[in-house]
Amino acid sequence: MIALLFVLLVILLLFGAGFALHLLWWVAIAVLVLWLLGFVARGSSGSSRARWYRW
């Protein structure tokens, strides 16, 4: 009985981790696209090495 509960717990944890990792991949892709768009859409104000971010 304890072994069955342990196996079910492991399956539940692996399912949750797989869902979270899949979601994080989509978030990472969205951030990458926004980052690349920032380089394309940056303004030409200031010097030629002006950056669209402030750090």
Backbone hydrogen bonds in HBPLUS format (Angstrom, degrees):
<---DONOR---> <-ACCEPTOR-->    atom                        ^
c    i                          cat <-CA-CA->   ^        H-A-AA   ^      H-
h    n   atom  resd res      DA  || num        DHA   H-A  angle D-A-AA Bond
n    s   type  num  typ     dist DA aas  dist angle  dist       angle   num
A0005-LEU N   A0001-MET O   3.12 MM   4  6.43 158.8  2.17 147.7 152.8     1
A0006-PHE N   A0002-ILE O   2.92 MM   4  6.13 153.5  2.00 146.8 154.5     2
A0007-VAL N   A0003-ALA O   2.93 MM   4  6.19 157.7  1.99 149.2 154.5     3
A0008-LEU N   A0004-LEU O   2.96 MM   4  6.19 162.4  2.00 150.0 154.9     4
A0009-LEU N   A0005-LEU O   2.90 MM   4  6.06 150.4  1.98 144.1 152.4     5
A0010-VAL N   A0006-PHE O   2.96 MM   4  6.22 155.1  2.02 148.0 154.4     6
A0011-ILE N   A0007-VAL O   2.95 MM   4  6.20 159.5  1.99 151.2 156.7     7
A0012-LEU N   A0008-LEU O   2.97 MM   4  6.15 158.1  2.01 144.5 150.5     8
A0013-LEU N   A0009-LEU O   2.95 MM   4  6.17 158.2  1.99 148.6 154.3     9
A0014-LEU N   A0010-VAL O   2.92 MM   4  6.12 160.8  1.96 151.0 156.1    10
A0015-PHE N   A0011-ILE O   2.93 MM   4  6.09 155.5  1.99 148.3 155.1    11
A0016-GLY N   A0012-LEU O   3.00 MM   4  6.18 162.5  2.03 148.1 152.7    12
A0017-ALA N   A0013-LEU O   2.90 MM   4  6.08 159.0  1.95 149.0 154.9    13
A0018-GLY N   A0014-LEU O   2.93 MM   4  6.02 155.9  1.99 143.1 149.9    14
A0019-PHE N   A0015-PHE O   3.05 MM   4  6.26 157.1  2.10 148.7 154.2    15
A0020-ALA N   A0016-GLY O   2.98 MM   4  6.16 162.4  2.02 147.7 152.8    16
A0021-LEU N   A0017-ALA O   2.86 MM   4  5.99 161.3  1.89 150.7 155.8    17
A0022-HIS N   A0018-GLY O   3.00 MM   4  6.08 153.9  2.07 141.2 148.5    18
A0023-LEU N   A0019-PHE O   2.98 MM   4  6.19 157.9  2.03 148.1 154.0    19
A0024-LEU N   A0020-ALA O   2.90 MM   4  6.13 155.3  1.96 147.6 154.7    20
A0025-TRP N   A0021-LEU O   3.01 MM   4  6.25 144.6  2.14 143.6 152.0    21
A0026-TRP N   A0022-HIS O   3.33 MM   4  6.70 155.6  2.39 145.8 150.6    22
A0027-VAL N   A0023-LEU O   3.05 MM   4  6.38 154.2  2.12 148.7 156.3    23
A0028-ALA N   A0024-LEU O   2.88 MM   4  6.05 157.7  1.93 146.6 152.5    24
A0029-ILE N   A0025-TRP O   2.98 MM   4  6.23 153.3  2.05 146.7 153.8    25
A0030-ALA N   A0026-TRP O   3.02 MM   4  6.22 157.8  2.07 145.2 151.0    26
A0031-VAL N   A0027-VAL O   2.98 MM   4  6.23 159.0  2.03 151.3 156.6    27
A0032-LEU N   A0028-ALA O   2.99 MM   4  6.15 156.6  2.05 145.0 151.6    28
A0033-VAL N   A0029-ILE O   2.97 MM   4  6.21 158.4  2.02 150.3 155.5    29
A0034-LEU N   A0030-ALA O   3.02 MM   4  6.27 162.8  2.05 149.4 153.9    30
A0035-TRP N   A0031-VAL O   2.89 MM   4  6.04 153.6  1.96 147.4 155.1    31
A0036-LEU N   A0032-LEU O   2.93 MM   4  6.16 159.0  1.97 150.1 155.2    32
A0037-LEU N   A0033-VAL O   2.88 MM   4  6.08 156.9  1.94 149.8 156.7    33
A0038-GLY N   A0034-LEU O   2.98 MM   4  6.13 140.0  2.14 138.9 149.2    34
A0039-PHE N   A0036-LEU O   3.18 MM   3  5.33 127.6  2.47  98.1 110.4    35
A0040-VAL N   A0036-LEU O   3.24 MM   4  6.58 151.1  2.33 144.2 152.1    36
A0041-ALA N   A0037-LEU O   2.83 MM   4  5.94 161.7  1.87 153.0 157.8    37
A0050-ALA N   A0047-SER O   3.23 MM   3  5.42 145.0  2.36 116.9 114.1    38
